[in-house]
Amino acid sequence: MTHILEADANELIIRLAEELKRQKLVQPLEWSNFVKTGMHRERHPENPDWWYVRAAAILRTVAKYGPIGTEKLRTKYGGIKNRGHKPEHFFKGSGSIIRKILQQLEKSNLIKQTSIANHKGRVLTPEGTSIIDKIAVQLVKQSHKENQ
């Protein structure tokens, strides 16, 4: 877990997205090319691999904060909507996208549903921990070499 926190978050998410795509652990759905990621967005994502990047970011968030549910993730991936002359307003991100990615990660056996005390949500499985930890250790070693 400590390596996940030490590694650069952006680089970890990019490498994790590449790994998810390479191993075919998640697959974008047919409608993912046309959909916005939330009500606060005006257009669909420009990155053609945005599904993998979002899946990697969700996997890192589950690793860091788990057990975590869909509503907390919707809040995390929400944003401010420009409403013209009216005041700006915060809107949550798309729950459908987050649910589908969570279901795909569960099917790939990277996360699982659990209940710890009063907290229900998803946590990492040992397989998910090993994938994230492997990439995080590589990034930490790489950053230590660059600093020396």
C-alpha positions as CSV (number, residue, x, y, z in Angstrom):
1,M,0.0,0.0,0.0
2,T,2.8,2.4,0.8
3,H,4.2,2.1,-2.7
4,I,0.9,3.2,-4.2
5,L,1.1,6.4,-2.1
6,E,4.7,7.0,-2.9
7,A,4.4,6.6,-6.7
8,D,3.4,9.6,-8.9
9,A,-0.4,9.3,-9.3
10,N,-0.6,10.4,-12.9
11,E,2.2,8.0,-14.1
12,L,0.7,5.2,-12.0
13,I,-2.7,5.6,-13.7
14,I,-1.2,5.8,-17.2
15,R,0.9,2.6,-16.7
16,L,-2.0,0.9,-15.0
17,A,-4.3,1.8,-17.9
18,E,-1.8,0.3,-20.4
19,E,-1.7,-2.9,-18.3
20,L,-5.5,-3.1,-18.2
21,K,-5.6,-2.7,-21.9
22,R,-2.8,-5.1,-22.6
23,Q,-4.3,-7.9,-20.4
24,K,-7.8,-7.1,-21.7
25,L,-9.1,-6.9,-18.1
26,V,-11.6,-4.2,-19.0
27,Q,-13.2,-3.5,-22.3
28,P,-14.9,-0.2,-23.4
29,L,-18.6,-0.7,-24.2
30,E,-19.9,0.1,-27.7
31,W,-21.6,3.4,-26.5
32,S,-18.4,4.6,-24.8
33,N,-17.3,6.6,-27.9
34,F,-20.4,8.8,-27.8
35,V,-21.0,9.4,-24.1
36,K,-20.0,12.3,-21.9
37,T,-18.4,11.4,-18.5
38,G,-20.9,13.5,-16.6
39,M,-23.6,16.1,-16.7
40,H,-21.0,18.8,-16.0
41,R,-19.1,18.1,-19.3
42,E,-20.0,19.7,-22.7
43,R,-18.3,17.1,-24.9
44,H,-17.2,13.5,-24.9
45,P,-13.5,12.7,-24.0
46,E,-10.9,13.3,-26.6
47,N,-8.6,10.4,-25.5
48,P,-9.7,7.3,-27.4
49,D,-8.4,5.2,-24.4
50,W,-10.3,7.2,-21.8
51,W,-12.2,4.0,-20.6
52,Y,-8.9,2.4,-19.6
53,V,-7.7,5.5,-17.9
54,R,-10.9,5.9,-15.9
55,A,-10.8,2.2,-14.9
56,A,-7.2,2.6,-13.7
57,A,-8.1,5.7,-11.8
58,I,-11.0,3.9,-10.2
59,L,-8.8,1.0,-9.3
60,R,-6.3,3.3,-7.6
61,T,-9.1,5.0,-5.7
62,V,-10.4,1.7,-4.5
63,A,-6.9,0.7,-3.4
64,K,-6.4,4.0,-1.5
65,Y,-9.9,4.5,0.1
66,G,-11.6,1.1,0.0
67,P,-14.2,0.1,0.9
68,I,-15.7,2.7,-1.4
69,G,-19.1,2.8,-3.3
70,T,-20.5,4.2,-6.5
71,E,-21.8,7.4,-4.9
72,K,-18.5,8.5,-3.5
73,L,-16.8,7.7,-6.9
74,R,-19.6,9.8,-8.6
75,T,-18.7,12.7,-6.4
76,K,-15.0,12.3,-7.0
77,Y,-15.4,12.3,-10.8
78,G,-18.0,15.1,-10.8
79,G,-17.3,18.8,-11.5
80,I,-18.5,22.3,-11.9
81,K,-21.0,23.0,-14.8
82,N,-20.9,26.3,-16.6
83,R,-24.6,27.3,-16.7
84,G,-24.2,30.5,-18.7
85,H,-25.6,33.6,-16.8
86,K,-26.7,31.4,-13.9
87,P,-24.3,30.6,-11.1
88,E,-22.1,27.6,-11.5
89,H,-23.2,24.4,-9.8
90,F,-21.5,21.1,-8.9
91,F,-22.8,17.9,-10.6
92,K,-21.8,14.3,-9.9
93,G,-20.1,12.2,-12.6
94,S,-21.9,9.5,-14.6
95,G,-23.0,6.6,-12.3
96,S,-23.5,4.2,-15.3
97,I,-19.9,4.5,-16.4
98,I,-18.6,4.0,-12.9
99,R,-20.9,1.0,-12.3
100,K,-19.9,-0.7,-15.6
101,I,-16.2,-0.2,-14.8
102,L,-16.6,-1.6,-11.3
103,Q,-18.5,-4.6,-12.7
104,Q,-15.7,-5.2,-15.2
105,L,-13.1,-5.0,-12.5
106,E,-15.0,-7.4,-10.4
107,K,-15.4,-9.8,-13.3
108,S,-11.6,-9.6,-13.8
109,N,-11.2,-10.5,-10.1
110,L,-9.3,-7.3,-9.3
111,I,-11.9,-5.9,-6.8
112,K,-14.7,-7.4,-4.7
113,Q,-17.7,-6.2,-2.7
114,T,-17.3,-6.3,1.0
115,S,-18.6,-4.8,4.2
116,I,-16.1,-3.7,6.9
117,A,-17.9,-2.5,10.1
118,N,-20.5,0.0,8.8
119,H,-18.8,0.6,5.5
120,K,-20.0,-1.2,2.4
121,G,-18.2,-1.0,-0.9
122,R,-15.5,-2.5,-3.0
123,V,-12.0,-3.4,-1.9
124,L,-9.0,-4.8,-3.8
125,T,-8.4,-8.5,-4.1
126,P,-4.9,-10.0,-3.8
127,E,-4.7,-10.0,-7.7
128,G,-5.6,-6.3,-7.9
129,T,-3.1,-5.5,-5.1
130,S,-0.3,-7.3,-6.9
131,I,-1.0,-5.6,-10.3
132,I,-1.0,-2.1,-8.7
133,D,1.9,-2.8,-6.4
134,K,4.1,-4.2,-9.2
135,I,3.6,-1.0,-11.2
136,A,4.0,1.3,-8.2
137,V,7.3,-0.4,-7.1
138,Q,8.7,0.1,-10.7
139,L,7.8,3.7,-10.6
140,V,9.3,4.3,-7.1
141,K,12.5,2.6,-8.1
142,Q,12.6,4.6,-11.3
143,S,12.1,7.9,-9.4
144,H,14.9,7.0,-6.9
145,K,17.3,6.3,-9.8
146,E,16.5,9.7,-11.4
147,N,17.0,11.5,-8.0
148,Q,20.5,10.1,-7.5
